[in-house]
Amino acid sequence: MKTLLKNGVLVDKTSTLNHKTVSVLIEDGRISEVSEDISEAGYSVIDLNGAFVSAGWIDMHVHCFNEAWDEGISPDRVGVESGVTMLVDAGSSGADNVEEFFEKSATHKTKIRAMLNISRLGLTTLHELRKIEDIDVERAIGMAEAYPDFIVGFKLRASASVMGDDFDNPFLLARKIQTKVKKPLMVHVGNFPPSLDDVLGYLEKGDIVTHCYNGKPNGIISDGLIRESVLKARERGVLFDVGHGTSSYSHSVARNSKALGFYPDTAGTDIYRKNVGGPVYSLAHTMSKLMSLGYTMDECIAMNTVNAASALRLDSYGSVKPGKVADLSVFRKIVRESIILDSEGEEINLNEQIVPVAVVIDGEWKETIYGNEEHIH
Ligand SMILES: [Zn+2]
């Protein structure tokens, strides 16, 4: 089956055709050609009518496994129906239940990957690191080796409510797992204790800090400056993810960080049932919030395509080039005044919004729930 998408404006900062109106030829679930001029003969043609097209959006931080945590959301609702082709569930599953999660994941249209909780419990108790014996290093490694495509990294929630008062051993054991499997460790930061400085002290190149713009006292800005420990972590290659969530995105921290020259690497949502109706809404809304701070659309799209694929070490994803998996997001940028909230209740005035129209996933076209709104032109 060969499909040709035509009249799409490419958004891919890694491509020489960036911002050009292109055709994308898809064969057997892979991109075979991207060009300003491909003959239509013999292909099934989809006309994008001037909409933007990028690599499929990847949401680095969601919760979509409600057997472990009943706040988990239906994957397709925040996935393909919202313009997102890949969801990374951040720690809902652990070694005890990841096999069940893997099997369920195959029943959805959206691609799902897991950051395996270093606790075998996943999020079943919400204080998964209280007992050190629940971090079973060998079983976690075993699961990662048994499901090498599905498990893309590991998750550790660094909060006293999760860890009890042992702030050291979970990091040491996580590092043992991570060193063996060589996939990124994502760490949730929030309330003190532990201090952000202490948490960052454990992190190395390729690790990911999520909730980087939380508005809690233990945040990345201290005395009007980006903390020294944060700058040092970035220097050695630690990555920073937005991880919006119910209580982890302060628009004012994001604004001040931008003014201080500190930008996020990726813009995951931490979306689940309780926050999909606000303040998170969708990955597109999270990107639109960043655009209201002055990030360009291209920068926001790069965060959730090329940057996300690179953070997850998924070489076949993240850009629109021959040989890559044919996962694409099709979207428009509309001018529309609206006010939405951050996690602290601050009102954010949006002038422009990214609106997902459709996705192509493994070469197959699917419209989103936003695509047919009459005000999209
Ligand atoms: Zn989360």
Residues whose N, C-alpha, C, O or C-beta is under 5 A from the ligand:
A	BS01	ZN	A90 D270
